[in-house]
Amino acid sequence: MKNKKLNLVERVNAPTPKWFKILRTVGIALASVGGVIIASPVALPVGLVSAAGYLVLGGSIISVVSQTAVKSEEEPKTNP
């Protein structure tokens, strides 16, 4: 595997595998939903607002970790 010694900037700018792109999108959606619930102008139950905080936290973590995943640059295997 050739990607072992990447710094953070190179890792974030490197191509991301398809599965992690999907996870990143889901994480962004979760964080957005949580942010909308927290910022809503109506009074909501404390439990719902607390759960929204966890949605923002979890979605942010999923998005950041998914963005740092890197496609491996392995040589394609050929059949003899």
FIKOLZA-618646 format. One record per residue (C-alpha): residue number from 1; x, y, z. Coordinates in steps of 0.25 Angstrom, whole numbers, plus 5000, padded with zeros to 4 digits. Layout:
N
k, x, y, z
NUM, X, Y, Z
...
***
This chain:
80
k, x, y, z
1, 5000, 5000, 5000
2, 5006, 5013, 4996
3, 4997, 5023, 5004
4, 5004, 5020, 5018
5, 5011, 5033, 5020
6, 5001, 5044, 5017
7, 4999, 5056, 5025
8, 4985, 5061, 5029
9, 4984, 5071, 5017
10, 4989, 5061, 5007
11, 4979, 5050, 5013
12, 4967, 5060, 5012
13, 4970, 5064, 4998
14, 4972, 5049, 4993
15, 4961, 5042, 4986
16, 4951, 5036, 4996
17, 4945, 5022, 4994
18, 4930, 5021, 4989
19, 4925, 5015, 5003
20, 4932, 5026, 5011
21, 4926, 5037, 5001
22, 4912, 5031, 5005
23, 4915, 5031, 5020
24, 4920, 5045, 5019
25, 4907, 5050, 5012
26, 4899, 5042, 5023
27, 4907, 5049, 5034
28, 4905, 5063, 5028
29, 4890, 5060, 5027
30, 4890, 5056, 5042
31, 4898, 5068, 5046
32, 4888, 5077, 5038
33, 4876, 5071, 5044
34, 4881, 5073, 5058
35, 4885, 5087, 5055
36, 4871, 5090, 5050
37, 4865, 5084, 5063
38, 4874, 5092, 5072
39, 4872, 5105, 5064
40, 4857, 5104, 5063
41, 4850, 5116, 5069
42, 4839, 5108, 5076
43, 4840, 5102, 5090
44, 4843, 5088, 5088
45, 4844, 5077, 5099
46, 4858, 5076, 5106
47, 4860, 5062, 5102
48, 4858, 5065, 5087
49, 4868, 5077, 5088
50, 4878, 5068, 5095
51, 4876, 5057, 5085
52, 4879, 5067, 5074
53, 4892, 5071, 5080
54, 4896, 5056, 5079
55, 4892, 5056, 5065
56, 4901, 5068, 5062
57, 4912, 5062, 5069
58, 4911, 5048, 5063
59, 4908, 5054, 5049
60, 4921, 5062, 5050
61, 4929, 5051, 5055
62, 4924, 5042, 5044
63, 4927, 5052, 5033
64, 4941, 5055, 5038
65, 4945, 5041, 5039
66, 4939, 5038, 5025
67, 4946, 5049, 5019
68, 4960, 5044, 5023
69, 4958, 5030, 5017
70, 4967, 5028, 5005
71, 4966, 5019, 4993
72, 4978, 5009, 4993
73, 4987, 5010, 4981
74, 4989, 4995, 4980
75, 4992, 4989, 4966
76, 4981, 4982, 4959
77, 4981, 4967, 4960
78, 4982, 4960, 4946
79, 4977, 4946, 4944
80, 4987, 4937, 4937
***
